[in-house]
Amino acid sequence: MPTISVFYGNAEHRARISIETGDVLDGRLPPRATRLVDEWAGLHRDALAANWERAQELRPLERIEPLP
């Protein structure tokens, strides 16, 4: 699974999250990390959608900056 962003030192936790709904598809994050991912996804909705299109076309994904 490609990684597009990593932040806040949660390397021991991993999850796949739906771009469309924000639901955790598999894996697990602590509640605080889940809230941060929700906030981050809201700020980067367009970049996430563009990466989804790239993925569908088997093109390289763009990194997305973490929360400041």
C-alpha positions in Angstrom: 0.0 0.0 0.0 1.5 3.4 -1.0 2.0 5.9 1.8 1.0 9.5 0.9 1.5 11.1 4.4 2.8 10.2 7.8 2.5 12.4 10.9 2.4 12.6 14.7 4.6 9.6 15.4 1.8 6.9 15.1 4.1 4.5 13.3 2.9 1.6 15.5 -0.7 2.2 14.3 -1.8 1.7 10.7 -5.1 1.9 9.0 -6.6 2.1 5.6 -9.2 4.9 5.5 -11.9 5.5 2.8 -11.2 8.8 1.0 -14.9 9.2 0.3 -16.4 8.5 3.7 -13.5 8.7 6.2 -14.4 5.3 7.5 -11.6 3.0 8.7 -11.5 0.1 6.2 -9.0 -2.0 8.2 -6.4 -1.5 10.8 -6.8 0.7 13.9 -5.9 4.2 15.1 -6.2 5.6 18.6 -9.1 8.1 18.9 -6.9 11.2 18.9 -5.1 10.0 15.7 -8.5 9.3 14.1 -9.6 12.9 14.8 -6.3 14.2 13.4 -6.7 12.1 10.2 -10.3 13.4 9.8 -9.1 17.0 10.1 -6.2 16.4 7.7 -8.4 14.7 5.1 -10.9 17.6 5.3 -8.0 20.0 4.5 -6.7 17.9 1.7 -9.8 16.6 0.1 -8.8 17.8 -3.4 -5.3 16.4 -3.2 -6.7 13.1 -2.0 -9.2 12.9 -4.9 -6.4 13.7 -7.3 -4.2 10.9 -5.8 -7.1 8.5 -6.2 -7.3 9.4 -9.9 -3.6 8.8 -10.2 -3.9 5.5 -8.5 -6.6 4.4 -10.8 -4.4 5.2 -13.8 -1.4 3.4 -12.1 0.5 6.7 -11.9 2.8 7.7 -9.0 1.1 9.3 -6.1 1.9 12.7 -4.8 3.0 13.2 -1.1 0.6 15.3 0.9 2.0 17.4 3.8 1.0 16.4 7.3 -0.9 18.7 9.6 1.3 21.7 10.8 
